[in-house]
Amino acid sequence: MEGTQSKYFYKAYGLGIHSDFALSDLVLSQSGATDVRIRLGKLDESFLQAKLNGGITRSGYGATARASAEAVAFHWHGIGTAFVRGGRDVIVEPAEGIDERDLSPYINGSILAVLLHQRGLMVLHASAVVLNGQAVAFLGDKGAGKSTFAAFLQNRGHTLLTDDLVPVKFTDDRAFAVPGFPRIRLWADSVTSIGVDPQTLPTINSLVNKHSYGCPDRFSEDPVEINRLYVLAEDEEINIQKLDPKESFIEIVRNCYLSRYTDATGQTVSHFGNCVALAGSVPVFRLTRPHDFTALPDVSSMVENHL
């Protein structure tokens, strides 16, 4: 099952990651500490059936996910397959003709989200920055503008915590956002909106024309307490509305990775307990604004002054 041994060591989300192949965007680590092992290997159907027996299957966004109490597997059509077990072990099989490096965005996204979930962390589909010493996270569907807004605020002098995944850990009933890595994935028009030429940035892989925007100079390497959550929505007017406890809980559940799989993974009680705890300890707001890049300065000012 194992691929050839290589010396790619990274750090992300507080974990030491040892990979058989290079992972774009992640920060190289000199320590060699290994909390997570990513291997190249063969993922035949008999192996997956044995490990995922009794689980559930979901499809969407060009991928099929299978989850059980023991493991989770993702198959991206025409791209490859990955298997995650125990919050530590990842096996990856690229599809024929696919360079394993092109799997980096999938590993850095869905696979690390699963792995963090398996390690007991709550994982929001969100991006987070530090404002006035506390974390502010932006939640929303694909294309809602989470990454764009985080990049715009970071470009205004604020500190990035994490893009796309916001792992949450609780300490003494306080919720902290765990930092990821100092890069934000953006489409070309979003890159232009922050005053950067997309042609000067690398793409996230050779398959998708999405860009990787680096911000190592304004990145927090330490967890930061979460001050508030914003659920992004489109409207003609810029407005911030506080959600009641029930609405807050619903939005947190809706914007969590793996909420649909907790029955299969055996983490229903702990997962929804974390959702209740977050809704009870951090205020949640709905932030509406036009889907127009020219509105970003006004929206940013409103968020910066929303104390």
BELMO-V87766 format. One record per helix or strand of 2 or more residues. SS is the DSSP state (h for helix, s for strand). FROM is the first residue (numbers start at 1). TO is the last residue. Records with the same first field share a line. If there is no record, write none. Layout:
# BELMO-V87766
SS: FROM-TO / FROM-TO
This chain:
# BELMO-V87766
s: 8-12 / 15-19 / 27-28 / 36-40 / 56-60 / 63-67 / 71-76 / 80-85 / 89-94 / 122-131 / 134-139 / 159-162 / 165-171 / 174-178 / 183-186 / 211-214 / 224-234 / 239-242 / 283-289
h: 45-52 / 100-118 / 146-155 / 188-193 / 198-200 / 216-218 / 245-254 / 259-265 / 268-281 / 293-304
